Amino acid sequence: DKTKEYVARRVAEGHTKMEAIRCLKRYISREVYTLLRNQNRQLNSIPITA
């Protein structure tokens, strides 16, 4: 599972489990924000005709 691997990698780097989970949340937030921003740009580029 990618999530467990990510957290395990962060813990191996010296982070506590809570810090690793915080990093994971930030990573997810960045990914979701990028997806939403790109989708919004696509929607705004469609011309509106009356």
C-alpha positions as CSV (number, residue, x, y, z in Angstrom):
1,D,0.0,0.0,0.0
2,K,1.5,3.3,-1.1
3,T,0.3,5.2,2.0
4,K,1.9,2.8,4.4
5,E,5.1,2.8,2.4
6,Y,5.2,6.7,2.5
7,V,4.7,6.8,6.2
8,A,7.3,4.1,6.8
9,R,9.8,6.0,4.6
10,R,9.2,9.2,6.6
11,V,9.6,7.3,9.9
12,A,12.8,5.8,8.6
13,E,14.0,9.3,7.8
14,G,13.7,10.2,11.5
15,H,10.2,11.6,11.7
16,T,7.8,10.5,14.4
17,K,4.7,8.7,13.2
18,M,2.6,11.9,13.8
19,E,5.0,14.0,11.8
20,A,4.9,11.4,9.0
21,I,1.1,11.5,8.9
22,R,1.3,15.3,8.8
23,C,3.6,15.1,5.8
24,L,1.2,12.7,4.2
25,K,-1.7,15.1,4.7
26,R,0.3,17.9,3.1
27,Y,1.2,15.7,0.2
28,I,-2.5,14.8,-0.3
29,S,-3.5,18.4,0.0
30,R,-1.0,19.5,-2.7
31,E,-2.2,16.8,-5.1
32,V,-5.9,17.6,-4.6
33,Y,-5.3,21.3,-4.9
34,T,-3.4,20.8,-8.2
35,L,-6.2,18.6,-9.6
36,L,-8.9,21.1,-8.6
37,R,-6.9,24.1,-10.0
38,N,-6.4,22.3,-13.3
39,Q,-10.0,21.3,-13.6
40,N,-11.1,24.9,-12.8
41,R,-8.8,26.2,-15.5
42,Q,-10.3,23.8,-18.1
43,L,-13.8,24.9,-17.1
44,N,-12.9,28.6,-17.4
45,S,-11.4,28.1,-20.8
46,I,-14.7,26.9,-22.3
47,P,-16.3,29.8,-24.1
48,I,-19.9,30.7,-23.0
49,T,-22.3,31.3,-25.8
50,A,-25.6,32.9,-25.4
